[in-house]
Each structure stands twice: as structure tokens, then as C-alpha cells.
Amino acid sequence: MPETMKAVRVHEHGGPEVLRYEEVPAPRAGLGEVLVRVHAACLNPPDWYVRSGFPLIPEELRPKVDLPLIPGSDVSGVVAEVGPAVSGWEVGDEVFGLVRFPRRGDGGRAYAEYTTAPAYHLARKPRNLSHVEAAGVPMAGLTAHQFLFDHIRLEEGRTVLVNGAAGGVGHFAVQLAKTRGAHVIAVASGRHEEFLRGLGADEFYDYTTTDVTEKVKGVDHLVDSVGGPRGYRFLPVLKPGGTISPVYFGDYHAEHAAELGISFRPGQVHSDGRQMGELAALLGEGALRVGIDSVFPLAEAAKAHERAERGHIQGKIVLSVVEDRP
């Protein structure tokens, strides 16, 4: 195994420019871990939160992180070394997963040529997916999966409205809800309509031209991947007994929601190799697709973060570490 590797590290908090591509010591697999030769890693909001120093959180409540750190938690690659007390994995296995999340401190360390992962955080990469596609799945796919099936416990035939449906979590929520026979209403900007209808959305509303609250009523579940100070505007679309699952913080006028019989089904996404296996099965049979917004070389992680900050993302932004073979 190499003694050193290329990685992207944060030495100080700030904008995308603080991401440094540099030579660092290569890790080795520890107890219960495998070493993964990273082929692709994916950007997620926690990556820019930790990079920028959590500026939207009051200083006294900000998570403590040790610098320098290698950001990233979504990885797709090949097992390069198997640590002690690991069974089920062999060198050469293609794997993907959400690594060490949530975890404060050094995090998943995915923006690198090699990273270690607890063996139970990984699943076998579907053969029909490239590493770039597979890297786009873990955090967003698990978030949608855990919201719909663990927290909401979605039942057959329910109506689900997904706000921010074209983004990472949103486009997986649309598809996963359809696997349970849901009637899915997608809300996004107009340029995403074809994309979302292609993923199975039954109805589409362009929030830039349409007031959804005047068009939609009787929704069972709202998955809101936008949040923000006006989250409460969706209360009129929900039926009594309906639920709201906020992916990000938002003001939903909780007391008024309770008066309307609306409850909340929040959650924190966490690493889970078994659920990654469930997603892999859906991906393998074509019931789930990965939207890729853009791909950047690992060395251009700063440019990838600049793309993320511009917003209006369709799917996921991925860092390519090893070029996929055709």
C-alpha cells in the first residue's frame, strides 16, 4: 500500500478557496474496517457547512472539529485492504456507502484517493452503475429512504409532495415513494419538469410561476428538502393527520400545524450498510436512478463547491478520483 496519497483538506474555515489539494499520509484499515481505493466521492451540504465553519449556527452551539480535516462522507470505490475482524469483504470488491455519518471531528474523509470505512457502512456497488453514479447515492438516497420508510412509514397509495424535488434528496424521494405506490407531487423550478416526470412524478408544479397552495390539497406527507423561513406556506396543502418531514431547518408554525392536526416526522440520516443494500437492489433493477448535475476532478473540489453554492442543482455533484472505464 502507498505511504502517501492525494487528498483535499480544510486547514481553516472559509469559502471554497480554503480547500487544498495536497499530499498526505495514506490511511490503513483498522479493526472492523476496510480500506477503500476511492474512485468517486460526492458533495453534500455537511461538506460546505464544515468547510465554512457552520456560520448559520450560534457560535456556542457550533460542532467542534479538528483541523486539518478531509471532508466528505459519500464514497464509491474498490476494497484495497481488509482489516482485522472483518468478514464478507475481499480485496477487489466494488463498494459504496455513507461513511461515519453523523460523526463530528474527522468525518468520512472521502475527498481522497484512499479512505477507511467501517465494514458495516458499505454495500456492494450495483454492476450497472459507474462509480460516479454510485457515489451520488449514499447520503441523499439514505435520507430519502429513512424519511419515507423509517420515520413516515409510508403506506401504499398515499399522496406525497416533495418540495425541492430536483435536488439530491428530492429526486430520490420522488422515486422511492413511487416504489410504494404513492401519488407523487413534485415541486421545483420549471427547467426540471422533464427530469422529474421521467422519474415518475405524477404531478409537477413550477414554484416560480405557480402558487402550489392554490392548486394542491389533501396531501398525506410533505417531504421538504428546502426548509427556510416560509416553510409554513405548505400547511394548507396537507390534510388533517398529515405529516411534514423537514430535511433542513424551517419555520413551519408548529403550534398552528398542531391545531390543524399536522405532525412532524423529522430525522437525522445515518450510515447503514443494510439500507444501502436495499438501495443497491432498486438501482440494480432500474427502479431507482441517479441524477448527476456535474462531475469535477478531485483536484478541482473548490470549483465543485462553487457550483454547489450557485444552487439550482439537478441531482448530485460528484468528484471523480479514478476515471471510470467504459
C-alpha positions in Angstrom: 0.0 0.0 0.0 1.2 3.5 -0.7 2.6 5.6 2.2 1.0 8.8 0.9 -1.9 9.9 -1.3 -3.6 12.9 -2.7 -6.5 14.4 -0.8 -8.4 17.6 -0.3 -8.1 19.1 3.1 -9.5 22.1 5.1 -6.9 23.9 7.2 -9.1 26.9 8.0 -12.7 27.7 7.7 -13.9 29.8 4.8 -15.1 29.8 1.2 -14.3 27.1 -1.5 -10.8 28.6 -1.8 -9.8 27.0 1.5 -10.0 23.5 0.0 -6.4 22.4 -0.6 -5.4 19.5 -2.8 -2.2 18.1 -1.3 -0.1 15.1 -0.4 -1.0 13.5 2.9 -0.3 10.2 4.7 -2.4 7.3 3.4 -4.6 5.5 6.0 -4.6 1.8 6.8 -7.6 -0.3 7.7 -8.2 -0.7 11.4 -10.3 -3.1 13.5 -13.6 -3.7 11.8 -12.7 -1.6 8.8 -11.8 -1.9 5.1 -9.5 0.4 3.2 -11.2 1.7 0.0 -9.5 2.9 -3.1 -11.8 5.8 -3.8 -13.0 6.1 -7.4 -15.6 8.8 -6.8 -16.9 10.9 -3.9 -19.9 13.1 -3.7 -20.7 16.6 -2.3 -23.3 17.0 0.4 -24.4 20.1 2.4 -22.5 19.0 5.6 -19.3 19.3 3.5 -19.7 23.0 3.0 -21.1 23.5 6.5 -17.9 22.1 8.0 -15.7 23.9 5.4 -17.3 27.3 6.2 -17.3 26.7 10.0 -21.1 26.4 10.5 -21.7 30.2 10.2 -25.5 29.9 10.5 -25.2 28.2 13.9 -24.7 30.3 17.0 -21.1 30.1 18.0 -21.7 28.4 21.3 -23.7 25.7 19.6 -21.3 25.0 16.7 -19.8 21.5 16.4 -16.2 21.3 17.3 -14.0 20.0 14.5 -10.3 19.3 14.4 -8.3 20.9 11.6 -7.0 20.0 9.2 -9.6 17.6 8.0 -10.6 15.7 4.8 -14.3 16.4 4.2 -16.8 14.0 2.5 -18.8 11.0 3.5 -20.2 9.6 0.2 -17.8 7.1 -1.4 -17.7 4.6 -4.2 -14.6 2.5 -4.8 -12.8 -0.8 -4.5 -11.7 -2.6 -1.4 -7.9 -2.3 -1.2 -7.3 -3.8 2.3 -9.4 -5.8 4.8 -8.8 -5.0 8.5 -9.0 -7.4 11.5 -12.3 -8.8 12.5 -13.9 -8.1 9.1 -15.9 -10.8 7.2 -17.8 -10.6 4.0 -15.4 -8.3 2.1 -12.4 -9.1 0.0 -9.8 -7.1 -1.8 -11.2 -6.1 -5.2 -14.8 -5.9 -4.1 -16.6 -2.8 -5.5 -18.4 -1.0 -2.7 -20.3 2.2 -2.0 -21.7 3.8 1.1 -22.2 6.7 3.6 -19.2 6.6 5.8 -19.1 7.6 9.5 -22.2 9.8 9.5 -23.2 11.6 11.6 -19.9 12.0 13.3 -18.1 15.1 14.4 -14.4 15.6 14.1 -12.6 14.0 11.2 -15.8 12.7 9.4 -15.8 10.3 6.5 -12.6 11.5 4.8 -14.0 10.8 1.3 -12.2 13.6 -0.7 -9.1 11.4 -1.1 -7.5 8.6 -3.1 -8.0 6.2 -0.1 -10.3 6.2 2.9 -11.2 3.7 5.6 -14.8 2.7 6.3 -16.4 0.6 9.0 -17.3 -2.6 7.1 -21.0 -2.4 8.0 -21.4 1.0 6.5 -20.8 -0.3 2.9 -22.8 -2.3 0.4 -21.9 -3.8 -3.0 -21.9 -1.3 -5.8 -24.5 -2.3 -8.4 -22.8 -3.5 -11.6 -24.9 -1.4 -13.8 -23.7 1.9 -12.2 -20.5 3.7 -12.7 -18.6 4.8 -9.6 -19.6 8.4 -10.4 -23.2 7.4 -10.3 -22.9 5.2 -7.3 -21.1 8.0 -5.3 -24.2 10.2 -5.8 -26.4 7.8 -3.9 -25.4 7.3 -0.2 -26.4 10.4 1.8 -29.2 11.6 -0.3 -30.6 8.2 -1.0 -30.4 7.1 2.6 -32.0 10.4 3.7 -35.0 9.8 1.4 -35.2 6.1 2.4 -35.1 6.7 6.1 -37.6 9.6 6.0 -40.1 7.7 3.9 -39.7 4.2 5.4 -38.4 4.7 8.9 -40.0 7.9 10.0 -43.1 8.4 7.9 -43.6 4.6 7.4 -45.2 5.3 4.0 -48.2 3.2 3.2 -49.4 2.1 -0.2 -51.4 4.7 -2.1 -50.6 7.8 -0.1 -50.1 11.2 -1.6 -46.6 12.6 -1.1 -45.5 16.2 -2.0 -41.7 16.6 -2.5 -40.5 20.2 -2.3 -37.1 20.8 -3.9 -37.8 17.6 -5.8 -34.9 18.0 -8.3 -32.2 18.1 -5.7 -30.3 15.2 -4.2 -32.7 14.1 -1.5 -35.7 15.2 -3.5 -35.2 13.2 -6.7 -34.6 10.0 -4.6 -37.7 10.8 -2.5 -39.8 11.0 -5.7 -38.6 7.6 -6.9 -38.7 5.8 -3.6 -42.3 7.0 -2.9 -43.3 5.6 -6.2 -42.0 2.2 -5.2 -44.7 2.2 -2.5 -47.4 3.1 -5.0 -47.6 6.7 -3.8 -49.1 9.6 -5.8 -46.2 11.9 -6.0 -46.4 15.7 -6.5 -43.0 17.3 -7.4 -42.3 21.0 -6.8 -39.2 22.6 -8.4 -38.3 25.2 -11.0 -39.7 24.7 -14.5 -36.4 23.5 -16.1 -36.6 20.3 -14.0 -40.1 19.2 -15.2 -39.0 16.7 -17.8 -36.4 15.3 -15.5 -38.9 14.7 -12.6 -41.7 13.4 -14.8 -39.1 11.0 -16.2 -38.5 9.8 -12.6 -42.2 9.1 -12.1 -43.7 12.3 -10.7 -47.5 12.2 -11.2 -47.9 16.0 -10.9 -45.3 18.8 -11.3 -45.6 22.4 -10.2 -43.1 25.2 -11.0 -42.8 27.2 -7.8 -41.6 30.3 -9.8 -44.9 30.6 -11.7 -47.5 28.7 -9.6 -48.7 29.1 -6.0 -48.8 25.4 -5.1 -51.1 26.1 -2.1 -53.9 27.2 -4.5 -53.5 24.1 -6.7 -52.9 21.2 -4.3 -54.9 19.9 -1.3 -55.3 16.7 0.6 -51.6 15.7 0.8 -50.7 13.0 3.3 -47.0 13.7 3.6 -44.7 16.6 2.8 -41.0 15.9 2.3 -39.5 19.4 2.3 -35.8 19.5 1.2 -35.8 23.3 1.1 -37.0 24.5 4.5 -36.3 28.1 5.3 -38.3 30.9 6.9 -41.5 30.3 4.9 -41.9 26.5 5.3 -45.3 27.1 6.9 -46.7 28.1 3.5 -47.3 24.4 2.7 -49.6 23.9 5.7 -52.8 24.4 3.6 -51.9 21.6 1.2 -51.8 19.0 4.0 -54.9 17.1 5.2 -55.7 16.7 8.9 -53.4 13.9 10.1 -50.8 14.8 7.5 -47.1 14.9 8.3 -44.1 17.2 7.5 -40.6 15.8 7.2 -38.2 18.7 7.0 -34.7 17.8 5.6 -33.4 21.2 6.7 -34.4 23.7 9.3 -37.6 25.7 8.5 -40.3 27.7 10.2 -43.4 25.6 10.0 -45.5 27.5 12.6 -45.6 24.3 14.7 -48.4 25.5 17.0 -50.7 26.2 14.1 -49.7 23.0 12.4 -50.7 21.1 15.6 -54.1 22.9 15.6 -54.6 21.6 12.0 -53.8 18.1 13.1 -50.5 18.1 11.2 -47.5 16.4 12.9 -43.8 16.3 12.2 -41.6 13.3 11.2 -38.1 14.6 11.4 -34.9 12.5 11.4 -31.1 12.5 11.1 -29.6 10.4 8.3 -27.1 7.9 9.5 -24.8 5.3 7.9 -26.4 2.0 7.3 -24.9 -0.7 5.0 -28.1 -2.8 5.1 -30.2 0.0 3.8 -27.5 0.8 1.2 -28.0 -2.8 0.1 -31.7 -2.1 -0.3 -31.0 0.9 -2.4 -28.5 -1.1 -4.4 -31.1 -3.7 -5.3 -33.5 -1.0 -6.5 -30.7 0.6 -8.5 -29.7 -2.7 -10.0 -33.3 -3.5 -11.2 -33.8 0.0 -12.6 -36.4 1.1 -10.1 -34.1 3.9 -8.9 -31.9 6.2 -11.0 -29.2 8.7 -10.0 -29.3 12.3 -11.3 -25.8 13.7 -11.8 -25.7 17.5 -12.0 -21.9 17.8 -12.7 -18.6 16.0 -12.3 -15.3 17.5 -11.2 -11.8 16.0 -10.8 -10.8 15.6 -7.1 -8.2 18.4 -7.6 -11.0 20.8 -8.5 -13.0 20.3 -5.4 -13.1 24.1 -4.9 -14.8 24.5 -8.2 -17.3 21.8 -7.3 -18.1 23.7 -4.1 -18.5 26.9 -6.1 -21.0 25.1 -8.3 -22.9 23.9 -5.2 -23.1 27.5 -3.8 -24.8 28.6 -7.0 -27.7 26.3 -6.2 -30.5 25.1 -8.6 -28.8 21.7 -8.7 -30.4 18.8 -10.6 -29.3 15.6 -8.8 -25.8 15.4 -7.3 -22.3 16.9 -7.7 -19.6 14.3 -7.8 -15.8 14.3 -7.5 -14.1 11.8 -9.8 -10.9 10.3 -8.3 -10.3 7.4 -10.7 -11.7 7.7 -14.2 -14.5 5.1 -14.8 -13.7 2.6 -17.5 -16.3 2.1 -20.2 
